[in-house]
Amino acid sequence: MNASKKEFIAEAEELLQESQNLILEIQDTSSSGINPDTINALFRAMHTLKGVSGLFGLSGITRLSHALETLMDDVRLGKIAVDDAVIAFLFRNLDILRTLVDAVSNDGEEEDVAGYLKDIEAFRSRQKGQGDAEAAEGTIDASIMKVLSEYEEHRLKANLKEGKGIYLAKAVFTLDVFDRSLEALTKSVKAKGELISTLPTSSNVPEGSIGFNLMFGTNRGLDELRKDIDYDIEVLSGKKTAPKEAPEPALPQKAQDTHLKSTSTTVRVDIEKLDRILHTIGELTLVKGAVKRIGVELMETYGNVSLVHDVHKVAVSLERRLLELQSQVLEIRMVPIGQIFSRLSQIVRRYSREIGKQIDLVMYGEETELDKFLAEEIVDPLMHLIRNSIDHGIEMPEIRRAKGKPEHGTITLKAYQKGNHVVIEVKDDGGGIDTERVRRKAVEKGLIDDDVELEERQIVDFIFAPGFSTKEVVSEVSGRGVGMDVVKERLSALGGFAEVQSRRDAGTTFNLTLPITLAIIKALIVRVGNDRFAVPLTSMSETLIVEHKDIQTIEEKEVYYLRGEMLPMIRVSTFFGLQGDAGERSFAVVVGFGDRRVGLLIDELFGQHEIVIKSLGDYLKNLKGFAGAAEIGKHEVIMVLDTEALIDESLIKQKGATYV
């Protein structure tokens, strides 16, 4: 079964279980008075099931849930009274929906629901007209009745029929706090009775403020209401005492014993719970490291004795089990990137229609899996890139015709795994990036001097500068100078980076490279002077021994020729102002990919270590060059290098530009 079908079955079964609980609640409260919110919740559940099944092209479930949604609409509007027949009918159709979902789960053929739809329509016709007679109009001012929806009008009349008083809580809030104040007032009103309607008003409202009239029905007295609700309260209809009819005894209903067993093996888990488990695994990883260290020390002290063998066996077993546990938890956190792609398709349809462009969206690699946290964090950067392609990239139909292109532009979303990384590609077949225009804008904003010579790739990188935009007219889609810098910042925070490739009149491709997960990672422990640092292996490609005499200086920048290519070098000791070792050679850790590669010169390598990166906190979060901290060995805290920030520093120096 594919991931999307599993997702539908989990969602559908959750909605059906929620619906069953709501029907049971309706059944239990039918004699004492059904909560209108319960009826509304069941109506919404059927509406949601209709939408979800429609997305997956399951017409049978869609049509049946729509018919039940219509039935519940009649119930919530008081056109059909809730009795034992209605409750039994709802239970019966809930079982039918479960049968249809079971068929989807077992890859069976979709059942014809025409007979069930006729049954629902016939039942609606029989039950209509048996709803409660509503209170006569006239007790409430006609101007108020005009602004109420059909459902609000029904609830007003139902409250009047039950003899409740109808009141209007009048409140005026300043614009800066009205949302919180209105929410607090709504809670107070709901605690006293039923909120019928929230009506905005401009009467006697000073400038810079906003007014609301909250209509509600309650059995509470006016004095009690004014004591607990600190706003002006107007009486629309006073409280009456109406004799209650003795409820008819509820008919016993045979318990439904079919379809109680769920066909789904999916459990929805809050991501925070998984984070806590991973945190615990991270702490256990430190314990494992301590056990291994103790084993080594015992070996050095006592030699090859049985106790040392036992400690070694325990350490190896603990390491293996922790690795299995970590792998299983990380697998639970993985979600298909297609979930994100489907959301982005809505953006393409919406904005392309608004600006009059014809754009097709093509997706590949939707099954590629990514950590749930990373998948959600990457939504905003992807959204900015999609909007950029729509507004800046794809030309208007008439321009595409003049260039000999199809009128329909194409945006391609592609995802694939590359080692311990996931690469997400956003490609359009638009006009490409006008590098000359980007350069002029960079000079205009003071990012470079007019006489600086740059490669085309370096010019393109300016689009990631804060506030940089070549769009002359601001639109809803883009042009405000925000977006591309957000992409860069968000990717850097996630340990990833972006590359841009563009050809004039052929299109632009953005490649986003991300680690598969941000949980426990392997890192290379290095030394610079008297300090030790961790370099994440996910950002490394190789390590070298570099003779200082082979390092050349070109335009005040140190480079090293590695297999015929110029590799920029960064002395980590100089970057952080440390006293490094004096010698004729250093180790170099090559970080980055493709054109974004630099060599970090360090003094010593200590090998790999599993680390859990901890945040530096708000006070140190802007500390340049560090991604966080980690604990190793005998509770030693070391800093984790932010390789992306170091790469940026090197490339900025290469350009001879300073960002403002």
Number of C-alpha atoms within 10 A of each C-alpha: 8 7 13 14 14 16 13 19 22 20 19 23 20 17 18 20 17 15 22 17 14 19 21 14 15 21 19 13 12 17 15 9 9 15 13 14 12 17 21 15 15 25 23 17 22 23 19 19 25 24 16 18 21 15 12 12 11 16 17 21 28 22 18 24 25 20 21 23 21 18 22 25 19 19 22 22 19 22 20 22 19 21 17 15 13 20 16 15 14 19 18 12 17 20 17 17 21 21 16 21 25 18 15 19 17 10 11 11 9 14 13 12 16 11 8 15 18 12 14 19 14 11 15 21 11 11 19 15 13 12 16 13 13 16 16 10 12 8 13 15 11 10 8 11 15 10 12 16 11 12 16 18 19 19 23 25 23 19 23 24 16 19 21 25 22 26 23 22 22 18 21 22 18 15 12 10 10 17 11 11 14 18 10 11 17 15 11 16 20 14 11 17 17 21 22 22 19 17 15 14 14 12 10 9 15 12 9 9 14 18 20 20 19 20 24 24 29 24 18 13 12 16 8 10 18 13 9 11 14 13 15 12 18 14 13 16 17 17 21 13 10 10 8 8 6 8 9 7 7 12 9 7 10 7 7 10 7 9 12 10 7 12 16 16 8 13 8 8 10 8 13 10 10 15 16 11 15 19 15 12 20 21 15 15 22 20 17 19 20 17 19 21 16 16 21 15 13 18 17 11 10 11 12 11 10 10 14 20 14 12 18 20 14 16 20 15 13 19 19 12 11 17 13 12 15 18 12 11 15 21 13 13 19 18 19 19 23 22 16 17 22 12 12 19 18 10 16 21 15 10 18 19 12 11 14 10 20 19 22 15 15 13 16 15 16 17 16 18 20 24 21 19 17 19 20 13 15 19 15 15 20 22 20 19 20 25 21 18 28 27 22 20 24 28 25 19 18 13 13 18 13 10 13 9 17 13 19 17 23 20 26 16 24 20 25 18 17 12 10 12 18 21 22 23 22 21 24 27 23 26 21 21 23 15 21 12 12 19 23 14 18 23 15 12 14 14 18 23 15 12 7 10 12 15 9 13 14 16 20 20 17 21 23 19 19 17 15 21 22 18 13 8 8 11 11 11 18 19 19 16 17 16 26 21 19 17 22 20 17 17 21 18 14 19 21 22 22 19 18 17 16 22 15 13 18 14 20 22 21 20 17 23 23 27 23 22 21 15 18 17 16 16 21 19 23 20 19 21 16 10 13 19 21 28 23 24 18 19 23 19 12 11 15 14 12 16 14 12 9 11 16 16 12 10 9 9 15 17 19 21 12 10 7 7 9 14 19 26 23 22 19 22 19 12 12 11 9 14 13 18 16 9 9 9 16 19 19 23 24 21 23 20 14 6 10 17 23 27 27 23 24 24 21 16 17 11 9 15 18 21 24 25 21 13 13 16 9 7 7 11 12 11 10 13 19 21 27 20 18 20 17 19 13 10 10 9 13 17 21 24 19 20 25 24 17 22 21 14 15 20 19 15 14 17 15 15 16 12 12 9
